[in-house]
């Protein structure tokens, strides 16, 4: 069994390589961050194959963590070459870019935009945690209008996520009940802690998978979404800054073809 190595030279190059020559291979592995992985998964979306194996080479590695892939590259390779093929839903943005984990505004986007590169190189994912904690303490709230399949909710928020995987960071945090990566819909989570006490309560519930009704949390689900904020806010998609609100999302059921560790992926 042969193996070719192609190195990316610029943003978007991974998608170009996958589009040009992806069908010539039985499997494609990506080694990089979530942005690199999603360029390839997105470029091959909706095709019969080949499946994509995500190797963790970035800071957050959210997709690899969500799929139960080891964060050691040698171990991840061993898992995936003997793994299974799975199809997951993807979200598509107006410019054609796709995401597997989620797109959001608020604390998560601030975390991505404001984390210094030197912090990421030195302390890894902990750098994001520190910046997110700082954003929570600032109590930075905004007005959001979310429309999901024609149903509109308007309220204040500190974070808004259009999410595909319900559990993040190796199942440490569960964002909501019944959020699945392969059910043909995406889910919106709107979080609005008014003070530190609210923020601690919400985080405790997410860590403990307590999804009782809470005045600071709103959930919606659907296939087509529009997110508008006042004032406009920076937005992120799978850990990459995509610009400012407003943005729209369309669900692509089962369009992502990926490799997962044998029987590892969970219905989250």
N, C-alpha and C positions, 0 to 999 in steps of 0.2 A: 504494500500500500504506500503510494507516494504522497508527498506533502510539499506544497509550494508556499513561499512566504512573500507577501506583498506588504510594503511599508507605505503608510499614508504620509502625505507631504503637506496637507493643508486641511482645514475644515471642509467637509463635503467630499473629500477624496475617497473615503471608505465607501460611501454610497455609490460613487462612480465606478469603483472597482467591482463592487457587488453586482451592479447593473450590467457592466460590460462582460464579465466572465463568470458570474456566480453559477450559472447553470452548467458549467463545465465540470463542477465538483460535486462530490457526494455530500460533503459537509463543509461548512465554512466556520472557522473559529475567529473570534475577535479578541484582541488583547489590548485593552485600554480602559477608558472610563465609560460611563453610561452613554455619553454622547456618541462615541465610536460604535458601541454596540447597537444603538438605535439607528444610526445611519444605515447599517447593514440590514438589520431586521426590517426597517422601514422600506429600504430599496427592494427587498424581496417579498414584501407583504402581498398576500393574495395569490402567490404562486404555489405550485405543487411542491416546491423545494428549491434548493436544498435547505435542510434545517441549519440553524445558527447555534453554535456553542459559544456561550459568553464566558470568557476568561477574565478574572478580576485584575485589572491593571490600573485602576483609577483611585480616587480618594474615597468616594462614597460607596461605589459598587452596589448601588441600590438594587439593580436588576438581578445581579448574581445572588445577593442576599435573599431577595424575594423568592428566587427559584431554588434555594437550598444548596447553591453551589459553594464549594469550599473556597476560602479566600487565599489559599495556597495554590499557585498556578499548577505545580505538578500534581497535586491532589485533585484539582478541578479537571485536569485533562483525563486522569484515570476515571473520575466519575462520569464524565460525559461520553468518552469513547465506548463505554459499556452502558450508556444511559438510554432513555426513551425519547421519542419524538412527541412533542405536545404542541397543540394549537391554542394560542391565547388571543383574547381581544386586544385591539389597539385603538387608540384615539388618533384622529387626523385633524391637524390644524389647517387653516385656510391656505397657507403656502405649501401644503403637501407634506410637511414634516409630520412624523408620527411619534407617539409615545406609548410606552408599555406600563409604566408606574403611574404617572399622573402629571397634571399641569396645575399650577397654582399661583396665587398672589398672596401677599402678606408676609407672615413670619418666614415661611419656607423660601420665598423668592429673595427676601432680604438676606437670609442666611447664605444663599448662593452668591448674591451680588456683592456682599460686604466682607466675605471671608478672604483675607489676604493669601496669596499664593504661597508665601513663605510659611504661613501657619499650616497650610494643607500639606506641604512637603515635610514639615518637622513633626507634626502631631496627628496627621491624618484626619479621620472622621471626627475626632474630638474638637477640631477647629470649628466645624460646623455647629457643634453643640454649644460652644462658648458664644458664638455670634448669635445663635438662636435665643439663648438665655438673655443676652443683652437686649434683643428685640422685644422679648416678653416683658422685661422690666420697664421698657420705654412705654408700654401700653399703647402702642401705635395702632389706632383703629381707623376704619374708613367705611364709607357707605358702599354697599355692594348690591347689585341687582342681578340675580341669577335666573335664567330661564331654562327649564329642562322639559323638552317635549311639550312646549306650550304653557307649562305651569311656571309662574314667576313668583319669586320670593325677593323682597327688598328688606334689608336690615343692616345694622352695623356689624363689622367683623374685624378680627385680627388676622385671620387666615381663611382662605377659601381654596379647596382642592377638588379638582375633577379627577377622581381616582379609579384605578383598575384593580390594584392589589389591596386587599384590606389589611394585610399585616406587613410591617416593615422591619428592617434591621433584625433579620433572623427571627421574626415573630415576637420581637420584644414589645413592639407597639402595634395595637390593633385599632384601626381608625373607626371601624363601625361594624355592626352586625350584618352578616349575610353578604358582604362585598366579595364577589368572586371574579376571577380573572378570565372566566370562560363561559359566562352566562349571557353574553350578547348585549349587555348594557354596561354603562359606566355609572359611577355614583359621585354626587357632590357632597362634600362635608364642609359646613360653615361653622367656624369656631369664633365665639365672641366673648372672651373673658373680659369683664369690666375692671377687674382688679387682680392683684396677686393671688388672693384666696380662690377666685374663680379659676385662674390658670392652674393652680396646684390641684384643684378638684378635677378639672378636665384631664390633666395628665395622669392622675391617679386612676381615673376611670379607664383611660386608654391602655394603661399598663395592666390593669386588672380585668380588662374585657367586660366592664360594667356598662351596659348600653341602655340603662333606664332613661326615660325622658329627662332632658336637662334644658333649662331655659337658655343656656349659653351655646347649645349645639343644635344645628338644623341639618337634616339629611334629605336629599332628593336623588332620584335615579332616572335614567332615560338613555336615549340614543343621540339626541341632538341638544347642544347646550350653547348658551351665550352668557358670557360673564362681563359685566360692566361695573366700573368703580368710579366713585367721586371722592377725591381727584383721581386721575389716571395713575395706575401703579405698575411697577415693573413686574413681569411674569416670568416663571420658569417652567420648563418642560423636561422631566427626567434629569434634573440637575443642570440644565443649560438655560441661560437667559435667552428669551425669545422676543423681547420687546415690551411694549406697554399694553395695558388694557385699553379698549375692549378686545376680547378674542372669542372665537367660536370653535366648537369641537364637534366632530361627527364620529360616532362609534363604527368601527369596522370589525364585526364579530368574527372571531377565529382566524384573523388574517395573518397573525404572527406565527411562524413555524420555527420552533426552537428545540434544542436538546436540553433535557433535564436529567438529574441523577435518577437512577432507576427507582420508581415508586416514591420519589422524594417530594414532588410538587403536591401541595395540599390545596383542597378547595377552600379558599379563604373568603 
